[in-house]
Amino acid sequence: MWDKGREYSKGIKTDVNFNFKEVAKRLGLTKEQVLMVYLEKAMFSIEKWILDGELSSGETLISRLDDLRNYADILETLLYEKD
């Protein structure tokens, strides 16, 4: 999560969700919709592994499962920001 957090914040320590907000602004989506795109990408990868036992990326299945947990945590932070 720490590594991904640095990626999603573009190094901006005060806003770990910067990338989601910026992509949302550029594409006319909500930050939650952007997060869903990332989550779906991870789900597609897991689905591929379930169907044929392979991942198309160089990542492991454990890494993809970690991504799902991270996206759930990120969604929670986005929800807290709304309050």
N, C-alpha and C positions, 0 to 999 in steps of 0.2 A: 504494500500500500504506500510505503514511503517513496519508493521509486516512481510509482505511477502518479502519486500526488505532485511530485516535482514536475513531471511531464504535463499534467493537466493545469498547472498554475503558471507555466512558462517562466518559472523561476520567481514569480511574484509571490513572496512569502505571505503577504497579507490576504491573498485570495486564492485558495487552493482550487476553486471552481472556475477560474478565469477562462480556461479553454471552452468549457461548456457554454458560458455566457457569451463569449466572443463568437463562437460558431453559430449559436442561436441567433444572435444579432445579424450576422452576415447572411444567414439563410432564411430569416423570417420565421424561425421556429421558437418554441420554448426551450429552456435549458433542459427540462425533463424529457422533451422529445429528442433532443440531441443525445442525452444519456441513453435513451431507449435504442437509438441506432447502434451505439457502442455495445450495449447489452445484447442486442440481436446478433451482432457480428460474433460475439463470443458463443452465443447459443448455436449459431449455424456451425461453428467449428466443432462444438461438442456433439451436435446431431450427426455430423459427418463421421466422427469417431465412433458413435454408436452404430451407425449403418455399415461402415466398412473397416473400422479399426484403425483408421489413419487420420492424422491431422495434416491439413495442407500447409500450415505454417511450420516453422521450426520449433514452436512452443510445445510443451507437454500438456497432457490432459489436466494434470494437477494445476498447472499455470492458468489454464482456461477456467477451471473451477474457482481458483483464487480470484480471477477477474470478475466472475459473477458475484462473489462475496463483496469485492471492492465496490462494484457498481451499486449494490444494495446500500452500502455505507455512504457512498457519494449521494445517492438519492435522498437518504436521510438528511445529509447536510444541506442539500438544496431545499428540502422541506422546512428545515429550521430557519433558513434565510428568509423565507416568506413571512415568518412571524415578526 
